[in-house]
Amino acid sequence: MKVLLINGSPHKEGCTYTALTEIANELKKHDVDSEIFWIGTGQIRGCTGCRVCKKNPGKCIFDDDICNELIKKCEEVDGMVIGSPVYFAGINGGLSAILDRVFYAGGINFENKPGAGVVSCRRAGASASFDRLNKYFTYNKMPVVPSQYWNVVHGNTPEEVKQDIEGLQIMRTLAKNMAWLLKSLKDEPTPEYEEKTFTNFIR
């Protein structure tokens, strides 16, 4: 079993990375492999709503950034954790842009994979950011893995995050629950779903 830990911060080894590393270390204790994938600092285009991916599920037509690489990695693992710093009470813009495309183009292949959001915050805005990350999972029929509190660490530097003993414990509890859920679902058949129905608020 393997979990993909997506580092949605422009800082490769900053506060978000510190939280994800705590999760990775705990997963290892439960015989679950993990990989931290950094989205980097390169240009990431947003979704244009062209819907070409609906004719070719699992691939975005724009192949000039990390989108399709990340879709493939998400398809290959059993679960995922997405980490983001807080920017103006929301997730990082680059992360938002890539997740919109990854989950729109590839989400059909992520169904029933456990997912969790993790937020790194200096002071405030964590709850709104945490909620935003969970939207990607719930839209794609992915069980959301809980912890003992909202999945938040506080600090302005990795050293400060390491002083957030409650936050780090939350990360470890999250990892334990992720490992438990993965093992619980291992031999369970997935549900049979009805064909998805779409309606508009104004018909």
C-alpha positions as a LaTeX table, in Angstrom:
\begin{tabular}{lrrr}
\hline
Residue & $x$ (\AA) & $y$ (\AA) & $z$ (\AA) \\
\hline
Met1 & 0.00 & 0.00 & 0.00 \\
Lys2 & 1.17 & 3.50 & $-0.80$ \\
Val3 & 0.01 & 7.03 & $-0.06$ \\
Leu4 & 0.89 & 10.07 & $-2.16$ \\
Leu5 & 1.65 & 13.17 & $-0.08$ \\
Ile6 & 1.25 & 16.26 & $-2.24$ \\
Asn7 & 3.25 & 19.27 & $-1.09$ \\
Gly8 & 1.31 & 22.24 & $-2.43$ \\
Ser9 & 3.69 & 24.86 & $-1.05$ \\
Pro10 & 6.15 & 26.84 & $-3.19$ \\
His11 & 8.70 & 26.02 & $-0.47$ \\
Lys12 & 10.05 & 22.52 & $-1.03$ \\
Glu13 & 11.01 & 21.86 & 2.59 \\
Gly14 & 9.00 & 24.41 & 4.55 \\
Cys15 & 6.12 & 24.15 & 7.01 \\
Thr16 & 3.82 & 22.06 & 4.80 \\
Tyr17 & 6.65 & 19.63 & 4.10 \\
Thr18 & 7.29 & 19.32 & 7.83 \\
Ala19 & 3.68 & 18.28 & 8.43 \\
Leu20 & 3.75 & 15.79 & 5.55 \\
Thr21 & 7.02 & 14.31 & 6.80 \\
Glu22 & 5.42 & 13.63 & 10.17 \\
Ile23 & 2.66 & 11.74 & 8.34 \\
Ala24 & 5.17 & 9.82 & 6.23 \\
Asn25 & 7.14 & 8.72 & 9.27 \\
Glu26 & 4.01 & 7.45 & 11.01 \\
Leu27 & 2.75 & 5.65 & 7.89 \\
Lys28 & 6.06 & 3.80 & 7.72 \\
Lys29 & 5.49 & 2.45 & 11.23 \\
His30 & 2.26 & 0.88 & 9.93 \\
Asp31 & 3.90 & $-0.67$ & 6.86 \\
Val32 & 2.44 & 1.86 & 4.43 \\
Asp33 & 4.78 & 3.38 & 1.86 \\
Ser34 & 4.57 & 7.04 & 0.91 \\
Glu35 & 6.00 & 9.55 & $-1.52$ \\
Ile36 & 6.10 & 13.32 & $-1.17$ \\
Phe37 & 5.36 & 15.04 & $-4.48$ \\
Trp38 & 6.26 & 18.74 & $-4.60$ \\
Ile39 & 4.28 & 20.83 & $-7.09$ \\
Gly40 & 7.27 & 23.14 & $-7.51$ \\
Thr41 & 7.40 & 26.79 & $-8.49$ \\
Gly42 & 6.93 & 26.51 & $-12.25$ \\
Gln43 & 4.02 & 27.96 & $-14.18$ \\
Ile44 & 0.74 & 26.07 & $-13.77$ \\
Arg45 & $-2.20$ & 26.98 & $-15.95$ \\
Gly46 & $-5.74$ & 26.90 & $-14.62$ \\
Cys47 & $-8.58$ & 24.85 & $-16.05$ \\
Thr48 & $-10.10$ & 26.42 & $-19.17$ \\
Gly49 & $-13.28$ & 24.32 & $-19.05$ \\
Cys50 & $-12.64$ & 22.96 & $-22.55$ \\
Arg51 & $-13.96$ & 19.53 & $-21.46$ \\
Val52 & $-11.66$ & 17.65 & $-23.83$ \\
Cys53 & $-10.69$ & 15.50 & $-20.84$ \\
Lys54 & $-14.25$ & 14.12 & $-20.79$ \\
Lys55 & $-13.54$ & 12.51 & $-24.16$ \\
Asn56 & $-10.17$ & 11.23 & $-22.93$ \\
Pro57 & $-10.55$ & 10.60 & $-19.16$ \\
Gly58 & $-7.40$ & 10.65 & $-17.09$ \\
Lys59 & $-5.52$ & 13.17 & $-19.22$ \\
Cys60 & $-5.56$ & 16.95 & $-19.53$ \\
Ile61 & $-5.12$ & 18.25 & $-23.08$ \\
Phe62 & $-2.54$ & 20.76 & $-21.83$ \\
Asp63 & 0.64 & 18.76 & $-21.35$ \\
Asp64 & 3.07 & 21.59 & $-20.60$ \\
Asp65 & 3.15 & 21.36 & $-16.80$ \\
Ile66 & 2.90 & 18.76 & $-14.01$ \\
Cys67 & $-0.82$ & 18.03 & $-14.36$ \\
Asn68 & $-0.69$ & 14.72 & $-16.23$ \\
Glu69 & 2.31 & 13.54 & $-14.22$ \\
Leu70 & 0.35 & 14.14 & $-11.02$ \\
Ile71 & $-2.77$ & 12.43 & $-12.39$ \\
Lys72 & $-0.71$ & 9.33 & $-13.12$ \\
Lys73 & 0.82 & 9.33 & $-9.64$ \\
Cys74 & $-2.62$ & 9.66 & $-8.06$ \\
Glu75 & $-3.87$ & 6.72 & $-10.11$ \\
Glu76 & $-0.99$ & 4.52 & $-8.98$ \\
Val77 & $-1.41$ & 4.96 & $-5.22$ \\
Asp78 & $-3.99$ & 3.73 & $-2.73$ \\
Gly79 & $-4.59$ & 7.01 & $-0.93$ \\
Met80 & $-3.53$ & 10.64 & $-0.93$ \\
Val81 & $-2.89$ & 13.55 & 1.40 \\
Ile82 & $-2.83$ & 17.08 & 0.02 \\
Gly83 & $-0.97$ & 19.74 & 1.98 \\
Ser84 & $-1.19$ & 23.49 & 1.49 \\
Pro85 & $-0.05$ & 26.67 & 3.18 \\
Val86 & $-2.69$ & 29.32 & 3.89 \\
Tyr87 & $-2.77$ & 32.33 & 1.55 \\
Phe88 & $-5.43$ & 34.94 & 2.33 \\
Ala89 & $-7.53$ & 32.32 & 4.15 \\
Gly90 & $-7.31$ & 29.95 & 1.20 \\
Ile91 & $-5.02$ & 27.37 & $-0.37$ \\
Asn92 & $-2.02$ & 28.27 & $-2.52$ \\
Gly93 & $-3.10$ & 29.52 & $-5.96$ \\
Gly94 & $-0.78$ & 27.19 & $-7.85$ \\
Leu95 & $-2.11$ & 24.22 & $-5.92$ \\
Ser96 & $-5.70$ & 25.27 & $-6.58$ \\
Ala97 & $-5.00$ & 25.54 & $-10.31$ \\
Ile98 & $-3.40$ & 22.11 & $-10.56$ \\
Leu99 & $-5.96$ & 20.35 & $-8.35$ \\
Asp100 & $-8.86$ & 21.74 & $-10.40$ \\
Arg101 & $-7.41$ & 20.08 & $-13.47$ \\
Val102 & $-6.14$ & 16.89 & $-11.80$ \\
Phe103 & $-9.49$ & 16.10 & $-10.22$ \\
Tyr104 & $-11.58$ & 17.22 & $-13.20$ \\
Ala105 & $-9.58$ & 15.21 & $-15.72$ \\
Gly106 & $-8.56$ & 12.28 & $-13.54$ \\
Gly107 & $-11.00$ & 12.18 & $-10.65$ \\
Ile108 & $-13.01$ & 9.33 & $-12.12$ \\
Asn109 & $-9.99$ & 7.11 & $-11.48$ \\
Phe110 & $-9.63$ & 8.20 & $-7.84$ \\
Glu111 & $-13.01$ & 6.93 & $-6.62$ \\
Asn112 & $-12.95$ & 5.13 & $-3.25$ \\
Lys113 & $-9.33$ & 6.06 & $-2.53$ \\
Pro114 & $-9.05$ & 7.60 & 0.95 \\
Gly115 & $-7.97$ & 11.23 & 0.94 \\
Ala116 & $-7.11$ & 13.91 & 3.47 \\
Gly117 & $-6.25$ & 17.58 & 3.42 \\
Val118 & $-3.54$ & 19.14 & 5.60 \\
Val119 & $-3.07$ & 22.86 & 6.16 \\
Ser120 & $-0.07$ & 24.81 & 7.41 \\
Cys121 & $-0.94$ & 28.16 & 8.92 \\
Arg122 & 0.91 & 30.97 & 10.64 \\
Arg123 & $-2.14$ & 32.32 & 12.45 \\
Ala124 & $-5.61$ & 32.12 & 10.84 \\
Gly125 & $-7.51$ & 31.01 & 7.74 \\
Ala126 & $-6.93$ & 27.32 & 8.29 \\
Ser127 & $-10.57$ & 26.19 & 8.48 \\
Ala128 & $-11.54$ & 27.68 & 5.12 \\
Ser129 & $-8.44$ & 26.20 & 3.48 \\
Phe130 & $-9.06$ & 22.78 & 5.05 \\
Asp131 & $-12.65$ & 22.81 & 3.79 \\
Arg132 & $-11.50$ & 23.72 & 0.28 \\
Leu133 & $-9.17$ & 20.72 & 0.09 \\
Asn134 & $-11.87$ & 18.33 & 1.27 \\
Lys135 & $-14.16$ & 19.42 & $-1.58$ \\
Tyr136 & $-11.93$ & 17.61 & $-4.08$ \\
Phe137 & $-12.35$ & 14.32 & $-2.24$ \\
Thr138 & $-16.07$ & 14.48 & $-1.58$ \\
Tyr139 & $-16.88$ & 15.36 & $-5.20$ \\
Asn140 & $-15.02$ & 12.26 & $-6.38$ \\
Lys141 & $-16.50$ & 9.65 & $-4.00$ \\
Met142 & $-13.30$ & 9.49 & $-1.93$ \\
Pro143 & $-13.58$ & 8.68 & 1.80 \\
Val144 & $-12.18$ & 11.58 & 3.83 \\
Val145 & $-9.78$ & 10.40 & 6.52 \\
Pro146 & $-10.24$ & 12.13 & 9.90 \\
Ser147 & $-7.86$ & 12.82 & 12.74 \\
Gln148 & $-8.52$ & 13.99 & 16.30 \\
Tyr149 & $-9.03$ & 17.62 & 15.22 \\
Trp150 & $-8.85$ & 19.57 & 11.97 \\
Asn151 & $-5.65$ & 18.70 & 10.13 \\
Val152 & $-3.72$ & 21.89 & 10.84 \\
Val153 & $-0.20$ & 22.74 & 11.98 \\
His154 & 0.78 & 26.22 & 13.10 \\
Gly155 & 4.10 & 27.98 & 12.58 \\
Asn156 & 5.91 & 30.41 & 10.34 \\
Thr157 & 9.01 & 28.22 & 9.97 \\
Pro158 & 9.64 & 24.45 & 10.04 \\
Glu159 & 11.24 & 24.93 & 13.46 \\
Glu160 & 8.06 & 26.56 & 14.78 \\
Val161 & 5.91 & 23.77 & 13.32 \\
Lys162 & 8.05 & 21.26 & 15.23 \\
Gln163 & 7.08 & 23.10 & 18.42 \\
Asp164 & 3.37 & 22.61 & 17.65 \\
Ile165 & 3.14 & 19.36 & 19.57 \\
Glu166 & $-0.64$ & 19.12 & 19.19 \\
Gly167 & $-0.45$ & 19.77 & 15.46 \\
Leu168 & 2.17 & 17.06 & 14.99 \\
Gln169 & 0.09 & 14.64 & 17.03 \\
Ile170 & $-2.86$ & 15.42 & 14.74 \\
Met171 & $-0.65$ & 14.48 & 11.78 \\
Arg172 & 0.32 & 11.18 & 13.40 \\
Thr173 & $-3.30$ & 10.34 & 14.23 \\
Leu174 & $-4.24$ & 11.13 & 10.65 \\
Ala175 & $-1.55$ & 8.73 & 9.42 \\
Lys176 & $-2.76$ & 6.00 & 11.77 \\
Asn177 & $-6.33$ & 6.41 & 10.54 \\
Met178 & $-5.17$ & 6.43 & 6.91 \\
Ala179 & $-3.25$ & 3.18 & 7.41 \\
Trp180 & $-6.20$ & 1.59 & 9.22 \\
Leu181 & $-8.69$ & 2.61 & 6.53 \\
Leu182 & $-6.45$ & 1.41 & 3.70 \\
Lys183 & $-6.10$ & $-1.99$ & 5.35 \\
Ser184 & $-9.83$ & $-2.16$ & 6.11 \\
Leu185 & $-10.76$ & $-1.44$ & 2.49 \\
Lys186 & $-8.10$ & $-3.68$ & 0.96 \\
Asp187 & $-10.33$ & $-6.65$ & 0.15 \\
Glu188 & $-13.69$ & $-4.90$ & 0.12 \\
Pro189 & $-15.53$ & $-4.54$ & $-3.21$ \\
Thr190 & $-16.43$ & $-1.00$ & $-4.18$ \\
Pro191 & $-20.11$ & 0.04 & $-4.28$ \\
Glu192 & $-22.12$ & $-0.11$ & $-7.49$ \\
Tyr193 & $-23.23$ & 3.42 & $-8.30$ \\
Glu194 & $-26.14$ & 4.75 & $-10.30$ \\
Glu195 & $-25.34$ & 6.73 & $-13.42$ \\
Lys196 & $-24.60$ & 10.26 & $-12.31$ \\
Thr197 & $-27.43$ & 12.75 & $-12.72$ \\
Phe198 & $-26.77$ & 16.43 & $-13.41$ \\
Thr199 & $-29.29$ & 19.22 & $-12.89$ \\
Asn200 & $-28.93$ & 22.99 & $-12.97$ \\
Phe201 & $-30.47$ & 25.30 & $-10.39$ \\
Ile202 & $-32.12$ & 27.21 & $-13.25$ \\
Arg203 & $-33.64$ & 24.83 & $-15.80$ \\
\hline
\end{tabular}
